[in-house]
């Protein structure tokens, strides 16, 4: 459109209410050209893409919780988006701001999540999905910490934390949910305080108990997605089996020394037993307390886990399901290998023999630990198809 053609259009003042102002450069009124309401809204959306996602839904229509007025008259009583406008007219875009989840976002939520809302892959509808979701994090330690932290910042509505340990000074090298003053405090209590300090809207549910065969089903059934940050094979196999039997997606992560792994197990597309049919003999693979771990590595893998959770909730992108991401932090090399679903897997194969939770202490040859439930021992090999 030439400058002369644009000058022929009508200049309309659009009133921007408080919930939307962050998306319009903090302006109360915006001058926009157009001959009809629809043209004005389209021009407004071109100028402020984030605002367009608030004014239009996925079908490119004005959603029911947003009303548009021309000179204080609602456009549904006029000609809708075809309503003509003229120089000097004032339009107002007014959202519903009362109500809970599933309704319009509050002004504070619009501002808090504005960087999500302006993303086409998220938008206001996606943000409400995040706010309606429930995610369980196994362990408030090295992996569970950054995973839970970024999920809370993203606005996940309910975050469950399973842990039974207290904060130790040695944890503070990597466990971002805890601070020096938290030493000796229950990790779940410390985690709840930290998460709510970042985002008071998040409902943090604490489970001050080791997860085991007697309580796993009851705990896991309350959540949509499970994040596994367990530091031992006994818990790792238990959580895998319980998540699969409950039909829950499991976002798995593990680290040791400078190596990290992450993958996603979606029911019907493989599980941890397909990757590692049997645990190593007790003591064959050291844990982080024995061998050590680079503190910064926990943030990388935990953040990847949080990202995969968000992708699952929003149903966007290419998930790590069927793929195992490997990180060698010393070389700073990422590698992705393909995972196969094992048809002979006793849990998710063609003829499963595990249909309920078993005695995992006997299976792994080791008791449930009485220490940190955080970083998992990172091992790779069995059940992996090497690929891109």
N, C-alpha and C positions, 0 to 999 in steps of 0.2 A: 504494500500500500504506500502510495506517495504521500509526501507531506501535505500536498494540497487536498488529497482525498481524505486524509485523517482530519484536517481542519474542518471538513464539512460535517464530521460526526458530532453528536451531541456530547458535551462534557457534563458528567454527572458526578456529584459528590457522594461517595459511599461511606457510610458510618461503619466503623469497625469496632465491635464490642470488645470488652476486656479480654475474654478468653482467646480471641483471635489476634490481638494486637502484636503479640510477639512474632507472629508469622507475617506481619505487614510492616516491619521496621518500627514497631512501637508507635505507630501512627493511629490517631483517633479517626481522622477523615482522610480519604484518598480520592484524588481526582482521576476519573476513568472515562474513556470515550466509548460511545456505543449508541445505537439508535433504539435498541430494545434491552429489556432486562437481561436476556440471555447473552447478548453481545457484551454488555457491561460486565457480567460475571465472567465471561470467557476472557475479556481483556484483563480483569482483575487476577484471574488464575494464571495468565501468561506472565504478568508482572510479579506475582508472588505464588510460585508453584505450591508451596506448603499450604497456603490458604485455599487453593483449589481443592485439595483433598478434604478440607473441612466443609466446603460448600457443596461439593458433589460427591455422590457415592460411586460404587464400582460400575453402576449402569449409567453413569454420567447424568444422573438426575439429582435434584435437590432432595436430600433425605428428609424423612418425616420430622426429625427433631430440629430442623433448621427452617425458620420462616424468613421470607424476604419481603420487605416493604418498600413501596414507592410513595414518598410523601405521606407516610404513616398509614398507608392502605396496603393490606396484605395482598400479594399478587394473585393468590388463588381466587380472590373475588374480582380480579381484573381479567387479564388474558395470560396469566402465568408468565413463562419466560418470554412469550411474544409481546408482552406489555410494552408499548412504545414509551420512550422517555425523551425529554427535551432538555435543552440547556438550563441549568439552574436547579434541576430536580435533585432530590436527595433520596438515596436508597439506603436501606439498613439491612444488614444480615444478622439475624438474631437467633442464637442457638439456645436450646434448652440446657440449663446448667444445674437443675435440681435432679436428685435421684442418685442411685448407686451404680454399680457395674452393669454394663449392658446399656446404660443410658449415655448421654453426651458426657464428655470429659469435663471436669470442673476447670475453672480458670487456672488454678494452681497446677493441675495435671497437664493441661495444655502447655504451660510454660516448662514444667519439669521434663516432659517427654517431647519437647518441640523438635529435637534433633532426630527423634524417631518418626514423628508425625510427618515431617517433610520428605521422608524417604518413600518412594513409590512402593517399595516392597513391604512397608509397614503401614503407614497412614493411621488415621484414627481408629479404623476397624481393627487393624492388626494390634494396635496398642491395647485396645479393649480385650483382645484375645489373651495377650500377655497378662493382663490384670485379672483375668478370670481363671488362670491356670494354677495348678498345684504341682510343685516339684519337690521331691524328696532327695536330700543330699546325705549320703552315707559318709560320716566323718566330718568333723569341724577342724581339720588339720591342713596339711600342705596343699592338697588338691581341692578338698571341699571348701576351703576358705575362699580362694579367688573365684571359684565357680559360684558359690552362694553370693558373694559380694556383687559380682556383675549381674547375676539374676535379680538381686534386689534393686540394683540401680536401674535395670531394665523395666522394673515395675511388675515382676511376677507377683501375683496376688497372695499366694501362700507358699512359703518355703518351710519344709520340715527338715530338722537337723537331728540326725542320730549320732550320739556319742555318749560315752560314759566316763571319760577321762577328765583330769584337771589339767590346767595350763602349767607347763613346766618351762623353766628358763630356756632350755635347749630348743623349745618349739619356736621361739621368737626369731630365729634365723630365717624362717620361711612362712610361718602361719599368720597370714595378714589379718585374721579376725581378732587376734589377741595382742595386747600391749603389756608393758612391763608391770603395770598395776594389776593385771589379771592373773599373775602367777599365783597358783594355788586355788584359783576359782574354777568352777565347772566350765568346761569348754562350751557346752550348750548355752549357758547363761551369758558367757562372754560373747558368743556368736550373736545371740539375740540382741544384746545391747548395741554391738557394732552395726549390725544390719539395720536396726531401727534408727540409729543415729544418722545413717545415710539416707534412709527412706522410711519415715514413720508410717507410711500407708501399708507396708508389707506386713502380712500376718505371719510371724515367725512361730512355728510350732516346734517345741523341743521334746525330744524323746531321750531322756536320761537313762539309757540302758544299752547294753550290747545287743545287737540284733542277732537272733538265733532262730532255730527251727520252730520254736514255740510261739514267737511273736512276729516273725517276718511277714506272714500273710496279713495279719491284722494291721500292721504299720503300712506296708506297701499298698494295700488296697485303697488307702485314703488319697493317693496321689496319681497324677497323670503320667509323669515321667520320673525316672529314677536316675540319679547321678551317683556313680560308684567311685569312691575315693578310698576304699578299704586298703589296709597295709598288709594283709595276710591272705593266703590262699583259702583258708577255711571260710572266711567271710566272703571272699570274692566268688567262690562257687555257690555259696548259699544265696547271695543276692542275685546272681545270674539265674539260678533255678526259680527263685521266688518271683522275680520279675517276669520271667517267661510264663510261668504257670498262671500268673495274674493278668497276662496279656498286656504288660506294660513295656514301653520302650526303655532300654537301658543305655545310658551314655557312660561309657567306661573310659577310665584313664589310669595310667600307672607311670611311675618314675623310679629311677635308681641311678645314683651317681650323676652322669651327664646325659643319660638316655631317657626318653619319654615315649609313650604310646597313647593313642586315643582312637576309639572306634565307637560305633553305634550299633546296638543289637535291637533290631525291630522284630517282634514275634513273627515267625514265618520266613525269616531270611537269615537264619543262623543264630548262634549263641556262643558264649565263651567256651563251652565244651566242644564246639566244632573246631575252635582254634587250638585249644589245649585240652584234649580228652582226659588227661589225668594230671594231677599236680606233681611237682617234683618231690623227691624224697625230702623229709624234714631236714633243714639245714643246708640243702644243696644250693639254694639261691638265697643270698643274704637279703635282709630287709634294710630299710634306710637307717635304722638305729645302729646297725652293724657295719654297713658299708659307707654310709653318708649319702648326701644328695645336695646338689647345687640349689640353693634357695630360690634363685630367680627362675629355675626350671619349673617349679610348681606353679608360678604365675602363668607361664606360657601354656602348659597343658590344661590347667584349670580354666583358663580363659577360652581355650578351644572347646572344652566341655560345655561351658556356658553358651558359646556360640552355637554349638550343635543343638542344645536344648531349644534355643530361640528359633532356630531354623525349623525344628520339628513342630513347634507350636504354630508358627506362621505358615508352615507348609511351603517353604521357599527354598531355592537353591538345591544343591546336590549334597545330600547327607553323606556321612562317613559309613553308612550302612553298607556292608559288603566290602569295606575297605579298611585297612589298618594304617594309620598314619604313624610313622616312626621319625623321631627326632634325635639326631646326634648333635648335642649342643656344643661339644668341643670343636667339631668341624662346621657347626651351624649348617647342617644339611638335613633337609626334610625328604622323606621318601614315603611313597604310598604303595602298599602291596594289596593284592586282591585277597579277599577271604572267600572261602567256599562253605556252603552249607553242607555238612556231612550227612548223607542219607542214613548212615549207621549211628548217628548221634543218639545216645540213650535218652536225651531230653527232647530234642526237636526233630529227630530223624523220622524215617518212615515207620518204624516200629518202636516207639518209645517205651522204655522200661521204667523211667523215672516219671511218675505221675503225681508225686507228692514229695514234700521236703524230707530229706534223709538225715542220717547222723553224719554231719560233716566233719566232726572230729575224727571219726573212724576213717572216713573217706580220704581225708588229707593227712592222717597220721599225726595230727597236731591239734591241741586244744584251741578254743577261741582265746585270743590273747587278752591280757589284762592291761595292755598298754594302748598307745595311740591307734585310733582308727583313722588313718590318713593316707599316706602315700602307699601305692601298691608296688610290689616288686616287678620291675619291667623286664620281661623276658619275651623272646620271639622265636618262632621256628615252626613247630608242628602245626599242620592244618593250613599253611599259608601257600597261596599260589602267587608266585612272584610276577608282578606286572607293573603297569604304570601307576 
